[in-house]
């Protein structure tokens, strides 16, 4: 691994040298390519240089062990630097995992209430808030495109786009069934209920990646509903697009104009079709039909227990925390890092 890291550092150094020469800026395409590669390599190089620095600290401290007056301090320094080396080594292993070509893309997220009626819809709203706050922590932009709310403040289904550097690389592990155990606000007798919500995360597709035949589309307009100010319900600006060959339906009602809603809906449809095509390893979109058009959201991946104790546990990694309020406020890094660690070690639970 260290030899590979030395090669990465050398490549990074050569890129820095090229970027420092005025001549390279005569070719904007070359500059863009070098900048992208530099940005991708930077986290690896920074972690590698920290590892080398901690390694040097250990070697220097060991040289002091023979001095009785310095021995205790040297041992403490060795223990500290060794711990930091181990942490950085783990970080480097994660950084060197093969990259998904979609990792740098924005994501489209769909949350749908599952088993549990009104309580499921309320938890779907809680999950949307959780992901919104996680996006805010990472300074990503979160934009709702379509939402179907309940009278009690829950969400039957919601679709939103998260825009930000590397959004898919973090969010892609959230697809699946999320299970909640708690006493709902709707429960007068105080009984604990168990409900489920499904989450689907897709990389946003670009128009050049996938061409859709206009003849395969049925496009309907309708009036927006829900929050939106004075503009809501005055014009039929909301768009619903049905992809006839597959039966897939997407909708967007949050933009100001019909044109904008149509554009966003097409982005969503394109992403859905590519996601299914890649999952089924199909050669062409016309092969998606019958059972293949049904998106399987995956098995249960995480449980959120509010009663009789508090716990959030990811069933794929075994990682769990007791501070459920922090998780619901968007503190998801522990779960994501645990998934990456288990993926790198091949220890994910099926």
Secondary structure, DSSP 8 states (H G I E B T S, - for coil): -HHHHHHHHHHHHHHHHHHTSGGGGG-HHHHHHHHHHHHHHHHHHHHHHHHHHHHHHHHHHHTTTTSTTTHHHHHHHHHHHHHHHHHHHHHHHHHTS---TTTTS-EEEEEEE-TTHHHHHHHHHHHHHHHHHHHHHTT-EEEEEEEEE-TTS-EEEEEEEEESTTHHHHHGGG-EEEEEEE--TT-SS---EEEEEEEEEEE---GGG----GGGEEEEEE---SS-GGGTTTS--EEEEEETTTTEEEEE--SSSHHHHHHHHHHHHHHHHHHHHHHHT-SSGGG--GGGGS----SEEEEEE-SSS-EEEETTT--EES-HHHHHTT--HHHHHHHHHHHHHT----
